[in-house]
Amino acid sequence: MRIPLQRLLAALALAAGTTGAALAKDRPPAMPTRDAVVSYEVDPSPPTVESVAFLASEGRIRTEGQGLLSRVTHLIDTRGGEVTAVIDEERTYHDLGKVAEVMTQDILPVRSGDKVRREGTDRVAGQPCTLWRIEPAGESTDEEARHACITADGVPLRLREGEGEDAVTLYVATEVRYGAQDPARFRVPSGYAPLTEP
């Protein structure tokens, strides 16, 4: 019995779509798919990041925390790679260059080359999340493995490094607020002057 070409192509497309959906569920989203602001509990020793806002439609992130000398906001463009540090107290800003990948290694804990595996589920800051074991690309040991609890829409709620008694918790979310973000908050405010000296 011969299957008409159109039916065969439709069946193959459906199978490919199903396989793609299944594979997508085997990894958390690389970037949150919804706008949100997350407050975190972190080690109080500066520098710290205590609040992270996500502008999903533009792939932008805004972090707020304590720098070595003053409060600092980082505006991160994950698509273009640029990062800008903003000091509201001094009304200045400093372009740090294309360092988004480095600046977001904890905020977005899963990278494209990492090996990930589900470890279960949990609830953090009132939000359900999936536990993921993350092994960096290349050879890695248990001490280098990370364990992240990430919501279905990609918001990281907790990140730990290492195993057993030697594990270190880098951050835990204390509050998650979903809602449309103002794109202006992810850009340097008008009237701020460029910082000429680092």
C-alpha positions as a Markdown table, in Angstrom:
| # | Residue | x | y | z |
|---|---|---|---|---|
| 1 | Met | 0.0 | 0.0 | 0.0 |
| 2 | Arg | 1.4 | 3.4 | -1.1 |
| 3 | Ile | 1.0 | 6.4 | 1.2 |
| 4 | Pro | 0.2 | 9.7 | -0.7 |
| 5 | Leu | 3.2 | 12.0 | -0.5 |
| 6 | Gln | 1.2 | 14.8 | 1.1 |
| 7 | Arg | 0.0 | 12.6 | 3.9 |
| 8 | Leu | 3.6 | 11.3 | 4.4 |
| 9 | Leu | 5.0 | 14.8 | 4.7 |
| 10 | Ala | 2.3 | 15.8 | 7.1 |
| 11 | Ala | 3.0 | 12.8 | 9.3 |
| 12 | Leu | 6.7 | 13.5 | 9.3 |
| 13 | Ala | 6.1 | 17.2 | 10.2 |
| 14 | Leu | 3.9 | 16.1 | 13.1 |
| 15 | Ala | 6.4 | 13.7 | 14.4 |
| 16 | Ala | 9.2 | 16.3 | 14.1 |
| 17 | Gly | 7.1 | 18.8 | 16.1 |
| 18 | Thr | 6.4 | 16.2 | 18.8 |
| 19 | Thr | 10.1 | 15.3 | 19.1 |
| 20 | Gly | 11.0 | 19.0 | 19.3 |
| 21 | Ala | 8.5 | 19.7 | 22.0 |
| 22 | Ala | 9.7 | 16.7 | 24.0 |
| 23 | Leu | 13.3 | 17.9 | 23.6 |
| 24 | Ala | 12.4 | 21.4 | 24.8 |
| 25 | Lys | 10.9 | 19.9 | 28.0 |
| 26 | Asp | 14.3 | 18.3 | 28.7 |
| 27 | Arg | 15.9 | 21.7 | 29.2 |
| 28 | Pro | 14.7 | 24.8 | 31.0 |
| 29 | Pro | 14.3 | 28.0 | 28.8 |
| 30 | Ala | 17.6 | 29.8 | 28.4 |
| 31 | Met | 15.9 | 33.1 | 29.3 |
| 32 | Pro | 12.6 | 33.7 | 31.2 |
| 33 | Thr | 9.7 | 33.8 | 28.8 |
| 34 | Arg | 7.6 | 36.2 | 30.9 |
| 35 | Asp | 8.4 | 39.6 | 32.4 |
| 36 | Ala | 9.2 | 39.3 | 36.1 |
| 37 | Val | 11.0 | 40.9 | 39.0 |
| 38 | Val | 12.7 | 38.5 | 41.5 |
| 39 | Ser | 14.1 | 39.4 | 44.9 |
| 40 | Tyr | 16.9 | 37.2 | 46.2 |
| 41 | Glu | 18.5 | 36.3 | 49.5 |
| 42 | Val | 22.3 | 36.3 | 48.9 |
| 43 | Asp | 25.5 | 36.4 | 50.8 |
| 44 | Pro | 25.6 | 40.0 | 52.2 |
| 45 | Ser | 29.3 | 40.5 | 51.4 |
| 46 | Pro | 29.6 | 42.9 | 48.4 |
| 47 | Pro | 29.4 | 42.8 | 45.5 |
| 48 | Thr | 25.8 | 41.4 | 45.6 |
| 49 | Val | 22.8 | 41.1 | 43.4 |
| 50 | Glu | 19.6 | 41.4 | 45.4 |
| 51 | Ser | 17.0 | 42.0 | 42.7 |
| 52 | Val | 16.7 | 40.9 | 39.0 |
| 53 | Ala | 14.1 | 42.1 | 36.5 |
| 54 | Phe | 13.6 | 40.4 | 33.2 |
| 55 | Leu | 12.2 | 42.0 | 30.0 |
| 56 | Ala | 11.4 | 38.9 | 28.1 |
| 57 | Ser | 10.5 | 40.4 | 24.7 |
| 58 | Glu | 13.8 | 42.2 | 24.4 |
| 59 | Gly | 16.1 | 39.7 | 26.2 |
| 60 | Arg | 17.1 | 42.3 | 28.7 |
| 61 | Ile | 18.0 | 42.0 | 32.3 |
| 62 | Arg | 18.2 | 44.6 | 35.1 |
| 63 | Thr | 20.1 | 43.8 | 38.3 |
| 64 | Glu | 20.3 | 45.8 | 41.4 |
| 65 | Gly | 22.7 | 45.3 | 44.3 |
| 66 | Gln | 25.6 | 46.6 | 46.4 |
| 67 | Gly | 28.9 | 47.3 | 44.7 |
| 68 | Leu | 32.2 | 47.6 | 46.5 |
| 69 | Leu | 31.7 | 51.3 | 47.0 |
| 70 | Ser | 28.0 | 52.1 | 46.3 |
| 71 | Arg | 24.7 | 50.8 | 45.0 |
| 72 | Val | 24.9 | 49.7 | 41.4 |
| 73 | Thr | 22.4 | 48.7 | 38.7 |
| 74 | His | 23.6 | 46.6 | 35.7 |
| 75 | Leu | 21.6 | 46.8 | 32.4 |
| 76 | Ile | 22.3 | 43.7 | 30.4 |
| 77 | Asp | 21.4 | 43.1 | 26.8 |
| 78 | Thr | 21.6 | 39.3 | 26.4 |
| 79 | Arg | 21.1 | 39.5 | 22.6 |
| 80 | Gly | 23.7 | 42.2 | 21.8 |
| 81 | Gly | 26.0 | 41.2 | 24.7 |
| 82 | Glu | 26.5 | 44.7 | 26.1 |
| 83 | Val | 26.4 | 45.6 | 29.8 |
| 84 | Thr | 26.1 | 49.0 | 31.3 |
| 85 | Ala | 26.7 | 49.8 | 35.0 |
| 86 | Val | 24.6 | 52.7 | 36.4 |
| 87 | Ile | 25.3 | 54.5 | 39.6 |
| 88 | Asp | 22.0 | 56.3 | 40.5 |
| 89 | Glu | 23.6 | 58.1 | 43.5 |
| 90 | Glu | 26.1 | 59.9 | 41.2 |
| 91 | Arg | 23.8 | 59.9 | 38.1 |
| 92 | Thr | 26.6 | 58.3 | 36.0 |
| 93 | Tyr | 26.9 | 55.2 | 33.9 |
| 94 | His | 29.8 | 53.1 | 32.5 |
| 95 | Asp | 29.7 | 50.9 | 29.4 |
| 96 | Leu | 31.4 | 47.6 | 30.4 |
| 97 | Gly | 31.4 | 46.2 | 26.8 |
| 98 | Lys | 30.2 | 42.8 | 25.6 |
| 99 | Val | 30.4 | 40.9 | 28.9 |
| 100 | Ala | 26.8 | 39.8 | 29.2 |
| 101 | Glu | 27.8 | 36.1 | 29.1 |
| 102 | Val | 30.0 | 36.5 | 32.1 |
| 103 | Met | 27.6 | 38.8 | 34.0 |
| 104 | Thr | 24.7 | 36.3 | 33.6 |
| 105 | Gln | 26.5 | 33.0 | 34.4 |
| 106 | Asp | 24.5 | 32.8 | 37.7 |
| 107 | Ile | 21.4 | 34.7 | 36.6 |
| 108 | Leu | 20.9 | 32.4 | 33.6 |
| 109 | Pro | 22.6 | 29.2 | 34.9 |
| 110 | Val | 22.0 | 26.9 | 31.9 |
| 111 | Arg | 24.2 | 27.4 | 28.8 |
| 112 | Ser | 23.7 | 25.9 | 25.4 |
| 113 | Gly | 26.6 | 23.4 | 25.8 |
| 114 | Asp | 25.8 | 22.3 | 29.3 |
| 115 | Lys | 24.5 | 18.8 | 30.1 |
| 116 | Val | 21.3 | 19.0 | 32.2 |
| 117 | Arg | 19.3 | 16.4 | 33.9 |
| 118 | Arg | 16.0 | 16.6 | 35.9 |
| 119 | Glu | 16.4 | 15.9 | 39.6 |
| 120 | Gly | 12.8 | 16.5 | 40.8 |
| 121 | Thr | 10.6 | 19.3 | 41.7 |
| 122 | Asp | 10.4 | 21.9 | 44.6 |
| 123 | Arg | 8.7 | 25.1 | 45.6 |
| 124 | Val | 10.6 | 28.3 | 46.2 |
| 125 | Ala | 9.1 | 31.7 | 47.1 |
| 126 | Gly | 5.7 | 30.3 | 46.5 |
| 127 | Gln | 6.5 | 29.2 | 43.0 |
| 128 | Pro | 6.7 | 25.6 | 41.7 |
| 129 | Cys | 10.1 | 24.8 | 40.0 |
| 130 | Thr | 12.0 | 22.0 | 38.5 |
| 131 | Leu | 15.3 | 20.9 | 40.0 |
| 132 | Trp | 18.0 | 20.6 | 37.3 |
| 133 | Arg | 21.5 | 19.2 | 37.6 |
| 134 | Ile | 23.8 | 21.3 | 35.4 |
| 135 | Glu | 27.2 | 20.1 | 34.2 |
| 136 | Pro | 29.4 | 22.6 | 32.4 |
| 137 | Ala | 30.4 | 21.8 | 28.8 |
| 138 | Gly | 33.4 | 19.4 | 28.7 |
| 139 | Glu | 34.6 | 17.2 | 31.5 |
| 140 | Ser | 33.2 | 18.2 | 34.9 |
| 141 | Thr | 33.2 | 16.7 | 38.4 |
| 142 | Asp | 30.5 | 16.6 | 41.1 |
| 143 | Glu | 32.1 | 19.6 | 42.7 |
| 144 | Glu | 31.6 | 21.6 | 39.5 |
| 145 | Ala | 28.0 | 20.5 | 39.0 |
| 146 | Arg | 25.3 | 23.1 | 39.8 |
| 147 | His | 21.8 | 22.5 | 40.9 |
| 148 | Ala | 19.2 | 25.0 | 39.9 |
| 149 | Cys | 15.5 | 25.2 | 40.7 |
| 150 | Ile | 13.9 | 27.0 | 37.7 |
| 151 | Thr | 10.2 | 27.7 | 36.9 |
| 152 | Ala | 8.5 | 26.3 | 33.8 |
| 153 | Asp | 8.8 | 29.8 | 32.3 |
| 154 | Gly | 12.6 | 30.1 | 33.0 |
| 155 | Val | 12.8 | 32.1 | 36.2 |
| 156 | Pro | 15.8 | 30.9 | 38.3 |
| 157 | Leu | 14.7 | 30.6 | 42.0 |
| 158 | Arg | 17.7 | 28.9 | 43.6 |
| 159 | Leu | 21.2 | 28.0 | 42.6 |
| 160 | Arg | 23.6 | 25.7 | 44.4 |
| 161 | Glu | 27.2 | 24.5 | 43.6 |
| 162 | Gly | 28.8 | 21.3 | 44.7 |
| 163 | Glu | 27.5 | 18.2 | 46.4 |
| 164 | Gly | 26.6 | 17.1 | 49.9 |
| 165 | Glu | 28.0 | 19.0 | 52.9 |
| 166 | Asp | 30.3 | 21.0 | 50.6 |
| 167 | Ala | 27.4 | 22.4 | 48.5 |
| 168 | Val | 27.2 | 26.2 | 48.5 |
| 169 | Thr | 23.9 | 28.1 | 48.0 |
| 170 | Leu | 24.6 | 31.1 | 45.8 |
| 171 | Tyr | 21.1 | 32.5 | 46.0 |
| 172 | Val | 17.4 | 31.8 | 46.9 |
| 173 | Ala | 14.5 | 33.8 | 45.7 |
| 174 | Thr | 12.3 | 35.3 | 48.4 |
| 175 | Glu | 9.7 | 37.0 | 46.1 |
| 176 | Val | 8.6 | 36.7 | 42.5 |
| 177 | Arg | 6.4 | 39.4 | 40.9 |
| 178 | Tyr | 5.2 | 38.7 | 37.4 |
| 179 | Gly | 4.0 | 41.6 | 35.3 |
| 180 | Ala | 4.8 | 43.8 | 32.3 |
| 181 | Gln | 8.1 | 45.7 | 32.7 |
| 182 | Asp | 8.7 | 49.2 | 31.5 |
| 183 | Pro | 11.4 | 49.0 | 28.8 |
| 184 | Ala | 12.8 | 52.4 | 30.0 |
| 185 | Arg | 14.0 | 50.7 | 33.2 |
| 186 | Phe | 16.4 | 48.6 | 31.1 |
| 187 | Arg | 18.1 | 51.6 | 29.6 |
| 188 | Val | 20.3 | 54.4 | 30.9 |
| 189 | Pro | 18.1 | 57.3 | 32.3 |
| 190 | Ser | 18.3 | 60.6 | 30.4 |
| 191 | Gly | 20.6 | 63.1 | 32.0 |
| 192 | Tyr | 23.1 | 60.6 | 33.3 |
| 193 | Ala | 26.7 | 61.3 | 32.4 |
| 194 | Pro | 29.2 | 58.7 | 31.2 |
| 195 | Leu | 31.8 | 57.8 | 33.7 |
| 196 | Thr | 35.2 | 58.6 | 32.2 |
| 197 | Glu | 37.3 | 56.7 | 34.8 |
| 198 | Pro | 36.5 | 53.1 | 35.9 |
